[in-house]
Amino acid sequence: MTNIPNGHEEKCTQCGSKAVNVEWDERVNATQIQYLWRCLNCKNEFITQVASDEKPISDAEISRRFFTSLVIE
């Protein structure tokens, strides 16, 4: 599910309508998220980038979630 940043309201870059919908989002790097928006009025698509307030997860934290259940003691 796509997370839209709180208090972040976009307008269409072509017609100025506020009737825009997020089509997808992706993490560009540890601090940036990119969103593809589609205007419901004129069908224009545009991309925005916002700073992420999420703390990046370390490789150790990611692997611990998956591999600790496989360890037999």
PyMOL Python script that loads the backbone (N, CA, C, O; Angstrom):
from pymol import cmd

cmd.read_pdbstr("""\
ATOM      1  N   MET A   1       0.834  -1.178   0.000  1.00  0.00           N
ATOM      2  CA  MET A   1       0.000   0.000   0.000  1.00  0.00           C
ATOM      3  C   MET A   1       0.878   1.240   0.000  1.00  0.00           C
ATOM      4  O   MET A   1       1.902   1.291   0.682  1.00  0.00           O
ATOM      5  N   THR A   2       0.477   2.212  -0.753  1.00  0.00           N
ATOM      6  CA  THR A   2       1.243   3.435  -0.879  1.00  0.00           C
ATOM      7  C   THR A   2       1.015   4.345   0.318  1.00  0.00           C
ATOM      8  O   THR A   2      -0.123   4.621   0.698  1.00  0.00           O
ATOM      9  N   ASN A   3       2.103   4.802   0.899  1.00  0.00           N
ATOM     10  CA  ASN A   3       2.037   5.752   2.004  1.00  0.00           C
ATOM     11  C   ASN A   3       2.249   7.154   1.481  1.00  0.00           C
ATOM     12  O   ASN A   3       3.285   7.440   0.880  1.00  0.00           O
ATOM     13  N   ILE A   4       1.287   8.035   1.698  1.00  0.00           N
ATOM     14  CA  ILE A   4       1.427   9.432   1.315  1.00  0.00           C
ATOM     15  C   ILE A   4       1.831  10.198   2.564  1.00  0.00           C
ATOM     16  O   ILE A   4       1.211  10.035   3.615  1.00  0.00           O
ATOM     17  N   PRO A   5       2.864  11.032   2.466  1.00  0.00           N
ATOM     18  CA  PRO A   5       3.316  11.756   3.642  1.00  0.00           C
ATOM     19  C   PRO A   5       2.208  12.628   4.237  1.00  0.00           C
ATOM     20  O   PRO A   5       1.432  13.244   3.507  1.00  0.00           O
ATOM     21  N   ASN A   6       2.144  12.673   5.564  1.00  0.00           N
ATOM     22  CA  ASN A   6       1.148  13.495   6.244  1.00  0.00           C
ATOM     23  C   ASN A   6       1.329  14.958   5.870  1.00  0.00           C
ATOM     24  O   ASN A   6       2.455  15.451   5.802  1.00  0.00           O
ATOM     25  N   GLY A   7       0.231  15.647   5.629  1.00  0.00           N
ATOM     26  CA  GLY A   7       0.274  17.067   5.308  1.00  0.00           C
ATOM     27  C   GLY A   7       0.807  17.357   3.915  1.00  0.00           C
ATOM     28  O   GLY A   7       1.070  18.513   3.585  1.00  0.00           O
ATOM     29  N   HIS A   8       0.970  16.328   3.094  1.00  0.00           N
ATOM     30  CA  HIS A   8       1.532  16.496   1.753  1.00  0.00           C
ATOM     31  C   HIS A   8       0.386  16.461   0.754  1.00  0.00           C
ATOM     32  O   HIS A   8      -0.216  15.411   0.531  1.00  0.00           O
ATOM     33  N   GLU A   9       0.083  17.608   0.152  1.00  0.00           N
ATOM     34  CA  GLU A   9      -1.018  17.687  -0.801  1.00  0.00           C
ATOM     35  C   GLU A   9      -0.472  18.147  -2.144  1.00  0.00           C
ATOM     36  O   GLU A   9       0.155  19.203  -2.234  1.00  0.00           O
ATOM     37  N   GLU A  10      -0.702  17.374  -3.167  1.00  0.00           N
ATOM     38  CA  GLU A  10      -0.190  17.699  -4.493  1.00  0.00           C
ATOM     39  C   GLU A  10      -1.291  18.255  -5.382  1.00  0.00           C
ATOM     40  O   GLU A  10      -2.472  17.949  -5.213  1.00  0.00           O
ATOM     41  N   LYS A  11      -0.870  19.082  -6.337  1.00  0.00           N
ATOM     42  CA  LYS A  11      -1.737  19.593  -7.396  1.00  0.00           C
ATOM     43  C   LYS A  11      -1.147  19.139  -8.722  1.00  0.00           C
ATOM     44  O   LYS A  11       0.066  18.965  -8.845  1.00  0.00           O
ATOM     45  N   CYS A  12      -1.996  18.951  -9.697  1.00  0.00           N
ATOM     46  CA  CYS A  12      -1.556  18.575 -11.027  1.00  0.00           C
ATOM     47  C   CYS A  12      -0.655  19.668 -11.592  1.00  0.00           C
ATOM     48  O   CYS A  12      -0.966  20.854 -11.486  1.00  0.00           O
ATOM     49  N   THR A  13       0.451  19.265 -12.188  1.00  0.00           N
ATOM     50  CA  THR A  13       1.388  20.221 -12.760  1.00  0.00           C
ATOM     51  C   THR A  13       0.899  20.800 -14.087  1.00  0.00           C
ATOM     52  O   THR A  13       1.439  21.793 -14.575  1.00  0.00           O
ATOM     53  N   GLN A  14      -0.123  20.175 -14.661  1.00  0.00           N
ATOM     54  CA  GLN A  14      -0.639  20.653 -15.950  1.00  0.00           C
ATOM     55  C   GLN A  14      -1.899  21.506 -15.779  1.00  0.00           C
ATOM     56  O   GLN A  14      -1.966  22.612 -16.316  1.00  0.00           O
ATOM     57  N   CYS A  15      -2.902  21.010 -15.037  1.00  0.00           N
ATOM     58  CA  CYS A  15      -4.174  21.736 -14.938  1.00  0.00           C
ATOM     59  C   CYS A  15      -4.417  22.361 -13.562  1.00  0.00           C
ATOM     60  O   CYS A  15      -5.346  23.151 -13.397  1.00  0.00           O
ATOM     61  N   GLY A  16      -3.584  22.009 -12.569  1.00  0.00           N
ATOM     62  CA  GLY A  16      -3.722  22.587 -11.234  1.00  0.00           C
ATOM     63  C   GLY A  16      -4.764  21.921 -10.351  1.00  0.00           C
ATOM     64  O   GLY A  16      -4.994  22.372  -9.229  1.00  0.00           O
ATOM     65  N   SER A  17      -5.391  20.869 -10.827  1.00  0.00           N
ATOM     66  CA  SER A  17      -6.418  20.167 -10.060  1.00  0.00           C
ATOM     67  C   SER A  17      -5.813  19.477  -8.834  1.00  0.00           C
ATOM     68  O   SER A  17      -4.678  19.001  -8.865  1.00  0.00           O
ATOM     69  N   LYS A  18      -6.597  19.436  -7.761  1.00  0.00           N
ATOM     70  CA  LYS A  18      -6.176  18.700  -6.571  1.00  0.00           C
ATOM     71  C   LYS A  18      -6.650  17.250  -6.613  1.00  0.00           C
ATOM     72  O   LYS A  18      -6.392  16.485  -5.684  1.00  0.00           O
ATOM     73  N   ALA A  19      -7.337  16.874  -7.679  1.00  0.00           N
ATOM     74  CA  ALA A  19      -7.837  15.506  -7.833  1.00  0.00           C
ATOM     75  C   ALA A  19      -6.739  14.638  -8.432  1.00  0.00           C
ATOM     76  O   ALA A  19      -6.814  14.227  -9.590  1.00  0.00           O
ATOM     77  N   VAL A  20      -5.711  14.364  -7.618  1.00  0.00           N
ATOM     78  CA  VAL A  20      -4.597  13.534  -8.078  1.00  0.00           C
ATOM     79  C   VAL A  20      -4.512  12.285  -7.217  1.00  0.00           C
ATOM     80  O   VAL A  20      -4.905  12.289  -6.051  1.00  0.00           O
ATOM     81  N   ASN A  21      -3.994  11.222  -7.808  1.00  0.00           N
ATOM     82  CA  ASN A  21      -3.912   9.937  -7.138  1.00  0.00           C
ATOM     83  C   ASN A  21      -2.481   9.405  -7.267  1.00  0.00           C
ATOM     84  O   ASN A  21      -1.870   9.522  -8.329  1.00  0.00           O
ATOM     85  N   VAL A  22      -1.947   8.821  -6.192  1.00  0.00           N
ATOM     86  CA  VAL A  22      -0.619   8.213  -6.254  1.00  0.00           C
ATOM     87  C   VAL A  22      -0.739   6.861  -6.951  1.00  0.00           C
ATOM     88  O   VAL A  22      -1.506   6.001  -6.518  1.00  0.00           O
ATOM     89  N   GLU A  23       0.014   6.675  -8.026  1.00  0.00           N
ATOM     90  CA  GLU A  23       0.029   5.409  -8.758  1.00  0.00           C
ATOM     91  C   GLU A  23       1.017   4.435  -8.130  1.00  0.00           C
ATOM     92  O   GLU A  23       0.706   3.253  -7.983  1.00  0.00           O
ATOM     93  N   TRP A  24       2.200   4.912  -7.759  1.00  0.00           N
ATOM     94  CA  TRP A  24       3.192   4.081  -7.072  1.00  0.00           C
ATOM     95  C   TRP A  24       4.186   4.967  -6.360  1.00  0.00           C
ATOM     96  O   TRP A  24       4.271   6.171  -6.604  1.00  0.00           O
ATOM     97  N   ASP A  25       4.938   4.338  -5.470  1.00  0.00           N
ATOM     98  CA  ASP A  25       6.023   5.034  -4.797  1.00  0.00           C
ATOM     99  C   ASP A  25       7.201   4.089  -4.696  1.00  0.00           C
ATOM    100  O   ASP A  25       7.038   2.869  -4.711  1.00  0.00           O
ATOM    101  N   GLU A  26       8.401   4.668  -4.593  1.00  0.00           N
ATOM    102  CA  GLU A  26       9.586   3.844  -4.428  1.00  0.00           C
ATOM    103  C   GLU A  26      10.635   4.624  -3.648  1.00  0.00           C
ATOM    104  O   GLU A  26      10.733   5.846  -3.751  1.00  0.00           O
ATOM    105  N   ARG A  27      11.403   3.898  -2.879  1.00  0.00           N
ATOM    106  CA  ARG A  27      12.496   4.506  -2.125  1.00  0.00           C
ATOM    107  C   ARG A  27      13.670   4.674  -3.078  1.00  0.00           C
ATOM    108  O   ARG A  27      14.154   3.704  -3.661  1.00  0.00           O
ATOM    109  N   VAL A  28      14.122   5.911  -3.231  1.00  0.00           N
ATOM    110  CA  VAL A  28      15.242   6.224  -4.113  1.00  0.00           C
ATOM    111  C   VAL A  28      16.563   5.942  -3.407  1.00  0.00           C
ATOM    112  O   VAL A  28      17.493   5.392  -3.997  1.00  0.00           O
ATOM    113  N   ASN A  29      16.630   6.324  -2.148  1.00  0.00           N
ATOM    114  CA  ASN A  29      17.796   6.056  -1.313  1.00  0.00           C
ATOM    115  C   ASN A  29      17.327   6.068   0.141  1.00  0.00           C
ATOM    116  O   ASN A  29      16.123   6.043   0.395  1.00  0.00           O
ATOM    117  N   ALA A  30      18.243   6.104   1.087  1.00  0.00           N
ATOM    118  CA  ALA A  30      17.870   6.004   2.500  1.00  0.00           C
ATOM    119  C   ALA A  30      17.028   7.187   2.983  1.00  0.00           C
ATOM    120  O   ALA A  30      16.330   7.078   3.991  1.00  0.00           O
ATOM    121  N   THR A  31      17.089   8.304   2.279  1.00  0.00           N
ATOM    122  CA  THR A  31      16.386   9.495   2.772  1.00  0.00           C
ATOM    123  C   THR A  31      15.349  10.059   1.812  1.00  0.00           C
ATOM    124  O   THR A  31      14.709  11.055   2.149  1.00  0.00           O
ATOM    125  N   GLN A  32      15.149   9.477   0.638  1.00  0.00           N
ATOM    126  CA  GLN A  32      14.230  10.027  -0.364  1.00  0.00           C
ATOM    127  C   GLN A  32      13.235   8.978  -0.865  1.00  0.00           C
ATOM    128  O   GLN A  32      13.584   7.821  -1.097  1.00  0.00           O
ATOM    129  N   ILE A  33      11.987   9.420  -1.022  1.00  0.00           N
ATOM    130  CA  ILE A  33      10.945   8.580  -1.620  1.00  0.00           C
ATOM    131  C   ILE A  33      10.393   9.320  -2.831  1.00  0.00           C
ATOM    132  O   ILE A  33      10.150  10.525  -2.777  1.00  0.00           O
ATOM    133  N   GLN A  34      10.197   8.583  -3.926  1.00  0.00           N
ATOM    134  CA  GLN A  34       9.689   9.158  -5.160  1.00  0.00           C
ATOM    135  C   GLN A  34       8.251   8.674  -5.373  1.00  0.00           C
ATOM    136  O   GLN A  34       7.951   7.496  -5.184  1.00  0.00           O
ATOM    137  N   TYR A  35       7.366   9.598  -5.769  1.00  0.00           N
ATOM    138  CA  TYR A  35       5.961   9.269  -6.009  1.00  0.00           C
ATOM    139  C   TYR A  35       5.587   9.576  -7.451  1.00  0.00           C
ATOM    140  O   TYR A  35       5.983  10.609  -7.992  1.00  0.00           O
ATOM    141  N   LEU A  36       4.820   8.677  -8.079  1.00  0.00           N
ATOM    142  CA  LEU A  36       4.237   8.937  -9.388  1.00  0.00           C
ATOM    143  C   LEU A  36       2.766   9.262  -9.152  1.00  0.00           C
ATOM    144  O   LEU A  36       2.024   8.453  -8.595  1.00  0.00           O
ATOM    145  N   TRP A  37       2.355  10.447  -9.577  1.00  0.00           N
ATOM    146  CA  TRP A  37       0.985  10.913  -9.412  1.00  0.00           C
ATOM    147  C   TRP A  37       0.284  10.912 -10.762  1.00  0.00           C
ATOM    148  O   TRP A  37       0.920  11.134 -11.792  1.00  0.00           O
ATOM    149  N   ARG A  38      -1.033  10.663 -10.766  1.00  0.00           N
ATOM    150  CA  ARG A  38      -1.848  10.760 -11.975  1.00  0.00           C
ATOM    151  C   ARG A  38      -3.051  11.652 -11.661  1.00  0.00           C
ATOM    152  O   ARG A  38      -3.766  11.439 -10.681  1.00  0.00           O
ATOM    153  N   CYS A  39      -3.253  12.650 -12.516  1.00  0.00           N
ATOM    154  CA  CYS A  39      -4.386  13.566 -12.356  1.00  0.00           C
ATOM    155  C   CYS A  39      -5.661  12.879 -12.836  1.00  0.00           C
ATOM    156  O   CYS A  39      -5.703  12.330 -13.938  1.00  0.00           O
ATOM    157  N   LEU A  40      -6.694  12.912 -12.007  1.00  0.00           N
ATOM    158  CA  LEU A  40      -7.966  12.299 -12.376  1.00  0.00           C
ATOM    159  C   LEU A  40      -8.747  13.187 -13.345  1.00  0.00           C
ATOM    160  O   LEU A  40      -9.692  12.734 -13.990  1.00  0.00           O
ATOM    161  N   ASN A  41      -8.348  14.444 -13.439  1.00  0.00           N
ATOM    162  CA  ASN A  41      -9.026  15.407 -14.299  1.00  0.00           C
ATOM    163  C   ASN A  41      -8.503  15.352 -15.734  1.00  0.00           C
ATOM    164  O   ASN A  41      -9.283  15.165 -16.668  1.00  0.00           O
ATOM    165  N   CYS A  42      -7.180  15.513 -15.919  1.00  0.00           N
ATOM    166  CA  CYS A  42      -6.610  15.602 -17.274  1.00  0.00           C
ATOM    167  C   CYS A  42      -5.711  14.418 -17.631  1.00  0.00           C
ATOM    168  O   CYS A  42      -5.169  14.377 -18.736  1.00  0.00           O
ATOM    169  N   LYS A  43      -5.540  13.446 -16.713  1.00  0.00           N
ATOM    170  CA  LYS A  43      -4.743  12.226 -16.923  1.00  0.00           C
ATOM    171  C   LYS A  43      -3.231  12.485 -17.006  1.00  0.00           C
ATOM    172  O   LYS A  43      -2.473  11.593 -17.386  1.00  0.00           O
ATOM    173  N   ASN A  44      -2.791  13.692 -16.655  1.00  0.00           N
ATOM    174  CA  ASN A  44      -1.370  14.011 -16.617  1.00  0.00           C
ATOM    175  C   ASN A  44      -0.678  13.175 -15.537  1.00  0.00           C
ATOM    176  O   ASN A  44      -1.259  12.914 -14.483  1.00  0.00           O
ATOM    177  N   GLU A  45       0.563  12.757 -15.800  1.00  0.00           N
ATOM    178  CA  GLU A  45       1.364  12.049 -14.805  1.00  0.00           C
ATOM    179  C   GLU A  45       2.583  12.892 -14.476  1.00  0.00           C
ATOM    180  O   GLU A  45       3.186  13.501 -15.359  1.00  0.00           O
ATOM    181  N   PHE A  46       2.947  12.923 -13.181  1.00  0.00           N
ATOM    182  CA  PHE A  46       4.128  13.655 -12.762  1.00  0.00           C
ATOM    183  C   PHE A  46       4.729  12.995 -11.534  1.00  0.00           C
ATOM    184  O   PHE A  46       4.054  12.270 -10.803  1.00  0.00           O
ATOM    185  N   ILE A  47       6.012  13.262 -11.322  1.00  0.00           N
ATOM    186  CA  ILE A  47       6.761  12.635 -10.236  1.00  0.00           C
ATOM    187  C   ILE A  47       7.215  13.691  -9.243  1.00  0.00           C
ATOM    188  O   ILE A  47       7.644  14.780  -9.623  1.00  0.00           O
ATOM    189  N   THR A  48       7.112  13.346  -7.955  1.00  0.00           N
ATOM    190  CA  THR A  48       7.661  14.195  -6.901  1.00  0.00           C
ATOM    191  C   THR A  48       8.592  13.355  -6.038  1.00  0.00           C
ATOM    192  O   THR A  48       8.477  12.131  -5.981  1.00  0.00           O
ATOM    193  N   GLN A  49       9.513  14.034  -5.372  1.00  0.00           N
ATOM    194  CA  GLN A  49      10.415  13.378  -4.430  1.00  0.00           C
ATOM    195  C   GLN A  49      10.302  14.089  -3.102  1.00  0.00           C
ATOM    196  O   GLN A  49      10.313  15.319  -3.044  1.00  0.00           O
ATOM    197  N   VAL A  50      10.192  13.309  -2.025  1.00  0.00           N
ATOM    198  CA  VAL A  50      10.112  13.900  -0.687  1.00  0.00           C
ATOM    199  C   VAL A  50      11.108  13.205   0.237  1.00  0.00           C
ATOM    200  O   VAL A  50      11.481  12.051   0.028  1.00  0.00           O
ATOM    201  N   ALA A  51      11.519  13.932   1.249  1.00  0.00           N
ATOM    202  CA  ALA A  51      12.418  13.363   2.246  1.00  0.00           C
ATOM    203  C   ALA A  51      11.627  12.397   3.119  1.00  0.00           C
ATOM    204  O   ALA A  51      10.494  12.681   3.508  1.00  0.00           O
ATOM    205  N   SER A  52      12.223  11.278   3.415  1.00  0.00           N
ATOM    206  CA  SER A  52      11.596  10.283   4.266  1.00  0.00           C
ATOM    207  C   SER A  52      11.972  10.549   5.710  1.00  0.00           C
ATOM    208  O   SER A  52      13.126  10.846   6.016  1.00  0.00           O
ATOM    209  N   ASP A  53      10.989  10.439   6.598  1.00  0.00           N
ATOM    210  CA  ASP A  53      11.275  10.601   8.017  1.00  0.00           C
ATOM    211  C   ASP A  53      11.472   9.250   8.701  1.00  0.00           C
ATOM    212  O   ASP A  53      11.655   9.179   9.916  1.00  0.00           O
ATOM    213  N   GLU A  54      11.434   8.178   7.904  1.00  0.00           N
ATOM    214  CA  GLU A  54      11.636   6.840   8.453  1.00  0.00           C
ATOM    215  C   GLU A  54      13.124   6.574   8.658  1.00  0.00           C
ATOM    216  O   GLU A  54      13.961   6.991   7.858  1.00  0.00           O
ATOM    217  N   LYS A  55      13.434   5.875   9.740  1.00  0.00           N
ATOM    218  CA  LYS A  55      14.808   5.478   9.999  1.00  0.00           C
ATOM    219  C   LYS A  55      15.125   4.269   9.123  1.00  0.00           C
ATOM    220  O   LYS A  55      14.388   3.283   9.142  1.00  0.00           O
ATOM    221  N   PRO A  56      16.218   4.335   8.352  1.00  0.00           N
ATOM    222  CA  PRO A  56      16.558   3.183   7.514  1.00  0.00           C
ATOM    223  C   PRO A  56      16.861   1.946   8.368  1.00  0.00           C
ATOM    224  O   PRO A  56      17.428   2.059   9.455  1.00  0.00           O
ATOM    225  N   ILE A  57      16.484   0.781   7.874  1.00  0.00           N
ATOM    226  CA  ILE A  57      16.722  -0.476   8.573  1.00  0.00           C
ATOM    227  C   ILE A  57      18.080  -1.016   8.135  1.00  0.00           C
ATOM    228  O   ILE A  57      18.380  -1.066   6.942  1.00  0.00           O
ATOM    229  N   SER A  58      18.885  -1.411   9.088  1.00  0.00           N
ATOM    230  CA  SER A  58      20.213  -1.940   8.771  1.00  0.00           C
ATOM    231  C   SER A  58      20.094  -3.349   8.206  1.00  0.00           C
ATOM    232  O   SER A  58      19.082  -4.026   8.389  1.00  0.00           O
ATOM    233  N   ASP A  59      21.151  -3.777   7.515  1.00  0.00           N
ATOM    234  CA  ASP A  59      21.180  -5.136   6.971  1.00  0.00           C
ATOM    235  C   ASP A  59      21.061  -6.183   8.072  1.00  0.00           C
ATOM    236  O   ASP A  59      20.417  -7.217   7.892  1.00  0.00           O
ATOM    237  N   ALA A  60      21.687  -5.907   9.213  1.00  0.00           N
ATOM    238  CA  ALA A  60      21.629  -6.849  10.342  1.00  0.00           C
ATOM    239  C   ALA A  60      20.197  -7.005  10.846  1.00  0.00           C
ATOM    240  O   ALA A  60      19.774  -8.117  11.161  1.00  0.00           O
ATOM    241  N   GLU A  61      19.448  -5.908  10.926  1.00  0.00           N
ATOM    242  CA  GLU A  61      18.057  -5.985  11.380  1.00  0.00           C
ATOM    243  C   GLU A  61      17.192  -6.762  10.403  1.00  0.00           C
ATOM    244  O   GLU A  61      16.322  -7.531  10.810  1.00  0.00           O
ATOM    245  N   ILE A  62      17.433  -6.560   9.113  1.00  0.00           N
ATOM    246  CA  ILE A  62      16.652  -7.268   8.095  1.00  0.00           C
ATOM    247  C   ILE A  62      16.935  -8.769   8.157  1.00  0.00           C
ATOM    248  O   ILE A  62      16.003  -9.574   8.161  1.00  0.00           O
ATOM    249  N   SER A  63      18.204  -9.149   8.204  1.00  0.00           N
ATOM    250  CA  SER A  63      18.543 -10.572   8.205  1.00  0.00           C
ATOM    251  C   SER A  63      18.134 -11.248   9.510  1.00  0.00           C
ATOM    252  O   SER A  63      17.791 -12.430   9.503  1.00  0.00           O
ATOM    253  N   ARG A  64      18.161 -10.528  10.624  1.00  0.00           N
ATOM    254  CA  ARG A  64      17.762 -11.105  11.913  1.00  0.00           C
ATOM    255  C   ARG A  64      16.304 -11.547  11.869  1.00  0.00           C
ATOM    256  O   ARG A  64      15.954 -12.591  12.421  1.00  0.00           O
ATOM    257  N   ARG A  65      15.462 -10.767  11.223  1.00  0.00           N
ATOM    258  CA  ARG A  65      14.032 -11.104  11.131  1.00  0.00           C
ATOM    259  C   ARG A  65      13.811 -12.433  10.412  1.00  0.00           C
ATOM    260  O   ARG A  65      12.906 -13.187  10.768  1.00  0.00           O
ATOM    261  N   PHE A  66      14.624 -12.719   9.416  1.00  0.00           N
ATOM    262  CA  PHE A  66      14.427 -13.919   8.615  1.00  0.00           C
ATOM    263  C   PHE A  66      15.201 -15.136   9.117  1.00  0.00           C
ATOM    264  O   PHE A  66      14.701 -16.259   9.062  1.00  0.00           O
ATOM    265  N   PHE A  67      16.412 -14.913   9.601  1.00  0.00           N
ATOM    266  CA  PHE A  67      17.282 -16.032   9.894  1.00  0.00           C
ATOM    267  C   PHE A  67      17.249 -16.508  11.350  1.00  0.00           C
ATOM    268  O   PHE A  67      17.672 -17.630  11.629  1.00  0.00           O
ATOM    269  N   THR A  68      16.768 -15.699  12.269  1.00  0.00           N
ATOM    270  CA  THR A  68      16.752 -16.153  13.656  1.00  0.00           C
ATOM    271  C   THR A  68      15.782 -17.309  13.858  1.00  0.00           C
ATOM    272  O   THR A  68      15.994 -18.140  14.741  1.00  0.00           O
ATOM    273  N   SER A  69      14.744 -17.377  13.073  1.00  0.00           N
ATOM    274  CA  SER A  69      13.800 -18.482  13.214  1.00  0.00           C
ATOM    275  C   SER A  69      14.366 -19.789  12.660  1.00  0.00           C
ATOM    276  O   SER A  69      13.814 -20.856  12.925  1.00  0.00           O
ATOM    277  N   LEU A  70      15.443 -19.723  11.907  1.00  0.00           N
ATOM    278  CA  LEU A  70      16.051 -20.922  11.338  1.00  0.00           C
ATOM    279  C   LEU A  70      17.134 -21.516  12.229  1.00  0.00           C
ATOM    280  O   LEU A  70      17.594 -22.631  11.980  1.00  0.00           O
ATOM    281  N   VAL A  71      17.546 -20.790  13.262  1.00  0.00           N
ATOM    282  CA  VAL A  71      18.608 -21.257  14.138  1.00  0.00           C
ATOM    283  C   VAL A  71      18.045 -22.293  15.102  1.00  0.00           C
ATOM    284  O   VAL A  71      17.029 -22.067  15.760  1.00  0.00           O
ATOM    285  N   ILE A  72      18.718 -23.423  15.171  1.00  0.00           N
ATOM    286  CA  ILE A  72      18.316 -24.500  16.099  1.00  0.00           C
ATOM    287  C   ILE A  72      19.312 -24.534  17.227  1.00  0.00           C
ATOM    288  O   ILE A  72      20.518 -24.654  17.013  1.00  0.00           O
ATOM    289  N   GLU A  73      18.799 -24.428  18.417  1.00  0.00           N
ATOM    290  CA  GLU A  73      19.686 -24.440  19.600  1.00  0.00           C
ATOM    291  C   GLU A  73      19.574 -25.727  20.346  1.00  0.00           C
ATOM    292  O   GLU A  73      20.244 -25.912  21.361  1.00  0.00           O
TER     293      GLU A  73
END
""", "prot")
cmd.dss("prot")
cmd.show_as("cartoon", "prot")
cmd.util.cbc("prot")
cmd.orient("prot")
